[in-house]
Amino acid sequence: MARVHARTARARLAALPPVAWTRRVVSSHPLGRFALPLALLGAFVTYPFYYRSINFVDLDTVIVMAVYVMLALGLNIVVGYAGLLDLGYVAFFALGAYTLGWFASDRFTGVTFHFGSVAPEGLPGIHLNFWIVVIAAGVIAAIAGVIIGWPTLRLRGDYLAIVTLGFGEIIPDVFRNADDLPVPTGFQAEPPFLSFDKVNLTAGVRGIRQLDRPGFGGSIDGGTGGVLPERYSSIDLKPWFFTIVAMCLITVFVNQRLRDSKMGRAWIAVREDEVAASAMGVPLMRTKLWSYGIGAIFGGFAGAFYGSFIGSVFPTSFYFNISIIVLCMVIVGGMGNIYGVVLGALVLAYLNFEGLDTIGNGINDLIHSLGIDATVEVPKYKFLIFGILLVTMMLFRPEGFIPSARRKAEFEEARSEAAEVRT
């Protein structure tokens, strides 16, 4: 009987006009939908002007947290909308960073080419404008996503997860060993008939250092009174912060537009039931490739910015655990819900980079105030704490912090069916 009532409720909800459905599920007043997000956005955007007074999180940590927000929003397109379990998303993050290393550094000292860059004139290497390199990073990551996704996205479920896991594990090894690549340079009369030359593409474990920073040039700097600086510095982090916030807002806007588009509805149909979506005329392969490629674009954008912010890229900076952390951000925040993904990314990124250290210091201060000569190294048990938090979350709120209306209805129906079975 409970199952019949649940199906009847879903049928009535689906029969409502789109506007009425949105108002009933989301909010009774349009202002209520945007008041809290705008207030939180305002507090976050103005954070560089008051964070020293509240002594909460350092600005450089907040910038890295925003990078992970962008990564989580990109993965939300793949996992939250299309329902493709991707465990190798870190590969696109690494590709974006190494794209910056190839086109905005002194990696190739045999070439001296500058185009729109704020790097010093005459510096060897390829130095393109930072904003051009960011776009190139997204394009390269998207191409890699299509190339990898074409043979692998024919798989489903656990098989797809295993293949993408292997992809995420292979990429760091490729960058680690790409310091001695054989490249064909011509033909010769004696075997082997091809002549090869060795090319150092990634500098191996030494990584690529001294990456170019963003900037707008001297004329724009003077014309805006320093609002748009000639070249970002490592002392004043405000330009870095506002840049990554702008990139995150663009990502949020694209996420929202894609969700409400025809392609977004196709992704949701594929996520719910591939067989039914295919029967209704949705091209499965093309739809999945679009989600994989578009999600990879934002991974490339985030990687290019992150590489410029830390000033160097190493293969050890892109291990597999980054994919797992970003996936946990999407799941814990609420798959398919933009606000939920942002919240999950901020919470887990804070705990990962600074929160556990702060909690550990507070626990140790309490222990020492009680006269106990002992120290608890809380960050040492980071993965254990994360595992406990995730298990607890999945037991008591499996839909995430802020679930989408569709997923919330699915979990409520599953609970009602489970209650019916128990009775």
N, C-alpha and C positions, 0 to 999 in steps of 0.2 A: 504493500500500500504506500509506504514512504517513497519508493522508487517512482510510483505513478505520480505522486504529488510533486516530486522534484522535476520530473519531465514536464508536467503541466505548467509549473512555474517558469521553466526555461522557455517553453513554447510561448507563454504570454509575454515574457521579456523580449523574445525575438520578434514578436508581432508588433511591438511598440515602434513608432517612428524613431529614426535615429536621434533627433533632438530630445524627444521625451526620454528615450533610454539613457542618454548621456546625463540629463539632468537628474533622473531618478537614481542612477548609480553613483555619480560623482558628487553632485552637490545640488542643493535646492536653490542656490543663488550664485550667479556667475562670479561675483566678487569673492565669494568664499573659496573658489578654486585657485585664485591667484594671489590673495592677500598674504598668506603664509609663505608661499614660495618667493614672492617678491621681497618680503621682509628678510627672509634668510639670505637671499641673494645680495641684498643691500648690505647686510652685516658682513658677508663674506668679501664683497668687493672692497669695502672700506677697511678690511682687516689690517693692511700694512700701516694704517695711521694710528692704530690703538693697541696693537698686539704687545708692544713693550710695556704698556701700563698694566695690562692684566697678567702678563708673564705666563702665557699659556703654551702656545706652540710656536717654535721659531719659523720665520718666514720661508727659509729654504726647505724646511720639512713640508710646509703647506704647499709649496710649488710642486714638490714631488708627489704629494697627495693628489693634486689637481691633474698631474700626468696620469696617475692611475684611474682617476675619474674618467678621463678621456679613453683610456684603454678599456675600461668596463663598459662604457657606452658603445664603443665599437664592437666589443664581443656580444653585447646585448642584441645587436642586429642579427648575429649568427645564431646565438643560443636562445635568446628571449623571443625573437620574432619567428625565425625559421625553424627553431627546434633542433638545430644541428649541434651535437655535442662535440665541441672543438677543444682538444687538449693541447694544441700546438700553437696557440695564438702568439706566444712569445717570439715565434719566428718572424712575424711581420714587424714586431717591435724592434727586433735586431736588424732587420733589413733597412728600416727607416734610419736607424742610428748609423749604420755603415754607409748608407747613401750619403749622409752628411760627411762621413769620413773620406769618401772618394771625391766628392765635388766641392768640399769646403775645408781643405786642409793642405798640408805640405806632403801628403802621402806619396804622390808621384813627383819626385823632385826633378825628374828629367823634363818636365813640362812646366812652363810658366804661362798661365792663362788666367786673366781676371775679367770678370763681367759683373758689374754692379755690386761688387763686394766692398765691404768696409775694411778689409784686411790691408795691411801696409803694401804699397806699390812695390813691385819687384820681388815679392815673396814667392819662392818657387812652389809649384804645385798648381792644382786647379782650384780656383776660388770664385765660385758663382755666388750671386746674390742669395742670401739666406732664405728668402721667401720663395725663390725659384726652386731651391733645393728641397724645401719642405713639400712643395707640390710634386717634385720629381720623386721624393721618397714615397708619397702616397701612390703615385702611378706605378712605381717599381713593385711596391708591396701588392697592389691590386693584380698586376700581371703574374706575380708569383702565386697569388691566391688562385687565380684562374688555372694556371699550369698545374698546380698541385691538386686543385679541386676537381678538375676534369675527370681524372681516373678514379679519385677516391670518393667523390660524392655519390657514386652509384651504390655505395654501401649504406647501411642503415644502423642506427643504434650503437651497440657495443663495438661492432666491427669498424664503424667510422671513428669512434673514439680511439681505438687502438691504432689506426693508421695515422690520425692526427697527432697522437702521442709520439709515435715514431718520428714524424716530421719535426715536432718540437725538440726532440732529442738530437736529431741529426744536424740541425742548423748551427748550433754552437760549435759542434765538431768541424763542420765545414769551414767556419770562420777561423777556427783554431789552426787548421791545417792548410789554409789557402795562402800560405806564405811562400810556397814553392810549386806553383801550378805550371805544368807543361803546356805551352801554347804553340800551335803549329805556325811556323814562319815562312815556309816555302817548300819546294820540291828539290830532290837531289837524285843523282843517277844511281847511286848504290843504296841497297837496303840498309836501314829502313828508308823508304823513299820520301818520307816527310821529315823535315828538319824541325826541331823543337827548341824553344827558348823558355827559360824559367822566369816566371812573373810573380812578384810578391804583391798580392792583392790586399791582404788584410794585416800584414805584419805579425801574424800568428798570435802567440800568447802575449807578446809585448803590446799589442793593440795599436790603435791610431790615436795620436795625441795632438794637442794644440789645434783643436778644431775652431773654426771661425765662429764668431758670435753674431747675433742679429744686430741690426742697426739700420738707420735711415739716411745716413750720409750727412755731411756738414751743412749743405744748403737747407735741408728739411729741419735739421736741428736748430739752425739759426732762425729759420722762419717761424718755428713753433715755440721759440723761447725755451728750448730744452725739454719740452713735453715729449717729443719724439726724438730720443737721443741719437747722436751720431753712431755710437757703438755701445752696446750694453756692457756694464762693468760687473765685476764680482763683488763689489762693495755695496752699491745701491741695487737691491733686488726688486724694487718696485716695477721697473719695466718688464722683468721676467714674469713677475706675478700677473700683471695685467695682460701680458701676451697669452699666457696659458689659460687665463680666465676667458679671454675672447675666443680662443680655440675651443674651449669646452662649451661655450654658449653656442657657437656655430654647430658643434657636434650635437648638442641637445636639439637645436632647431631642425637639423637634418633628420635626427631620429624621429622627431614628432611628425615631420612631413612624410617620411617614409612609412611610418606606422599607419597613417591615414590615407595613403595612396593605394592605387590598384595593386601595385607590387606588394605593399605591406599586407593587404588582405590575402594575397596569394601565399605569402610566407606563413601567415597564421593558419590558413587552410592546410598547408603542407605539414605544419607542426601538429595540427590536431589529428589528421588522418591522411596519409599520403595516397592511399588507394582511392578514397572518396574524392580527394582533390584532383587526382589524375582522371577519374571518371567524369568530373565536371569540366575538364578541358584545361586544367592548369599544367603547363609544361614543367615537369618536375626538375629536370636537369638544369634548364635555363634559370628557373626560379632559385634553385639552390646556389648556382654559380653567382648570381647577382648578389645574394646575401653574403656569400663568402668573400667576393671581391670587394664589395662596399665596406664590409667590416674590416678587411685588411687595410683599406685606405687610411682609416683613422689610427690603426696600429702603426702604420708608417709615419703619419704626421707626429704622433706622440714620440716615436723613436728619434726622429730628427730633432725635435725640440729638446728631448732629454739628453741626447748626445752633446748638443751645444751647451746645455746648462752645466753639465758636469765636466765639459771640456775634453773628454776623451771617451773612447769606446774600447771595451775589452770583451773577448768571448765569454769570460767568466761572469759578465754582468747580465747575461741572458740565459740563465739556466731554466730548467723545466718548471721549477717551483713557482716562477712568476705566472705561468699559465694557470696553475692551480689556484693561486691567490686571486687572480682576476676573475676566474670562474666562480670562486666562492663569493666574491663581491656581487656578482650578478645574481646568484642564487639566494644569498642571504638578504640582499636588498629587495628583491622581488622581480623575477624574470618578466620581461616585457613592460615593466613600469619604469619610466625614465626617472622620476623622482626617487623611487625605491633603489634603483641602481646607483644613483648619485650618493644616496645616504649610505648604502652598503659599502661603496668604495671609500668614502670618507672615514667611516668607522674602522674598517679593517686596515686601511692604509695607516691611520693614526696609531692603532695598536701595534702594527708591524714595525713602524719606524721610530715611534717615540713613546707611545702610550704604555707599553709594557715596562719600559725603563722608568717612567714616572711612577707607575704603580709599584714597581719594585723598590724604588727609593722611599716611597711612603710607607711600605711595609717594614723596611729596614729601620726607618726613623722610629716607627712605633715599637719595634722590638728593642731598639737601643734605649728608648725612653723608659722601658720596663726593667732596665738593668740587665738585660740578657746579652751576652757577648756572642752574637751569631749574626750571620749575614745570609740572606736568601737571594740567590741570583735568578730573579724571575725571567729575564730574557733568555736564559739558558734553556728554559722549558717552553719556548715559544710555540713549537709545533704541537706539543702536548696540550697547551692551553687552547690553541686554535682548534684542535681536534675535539676537545671537550665542549667548546662553545658551539661548534658546528653540529655535533650530535644533539646538544640541548636544543639548538634552534630547529633542527629537523623533527625533534620529538614534539615540541610545543607550538611551533609556528612554521610549518614546512613551506607555506606560501611566501615567506619572506617578510621583511619589515613593512613594506608598502606594496602589496601585491596589486596586479592589474585586476580590474573588475571581472574579467573573463576567468582568470586563474582562481580568483577567490571563489567564484561560483562553482568551479570544478571541484575545489577542495571541500566546499560545503556539501556538494552532492555526494562526494566520496565518503564523507563522514556520516551522512544520513544513511547511505547504503550499508556502511559498516555497522551502524547502530541497529539497522533492520536485521542484519545477519545475526548479531549477538542476541537480539530478542527472539 
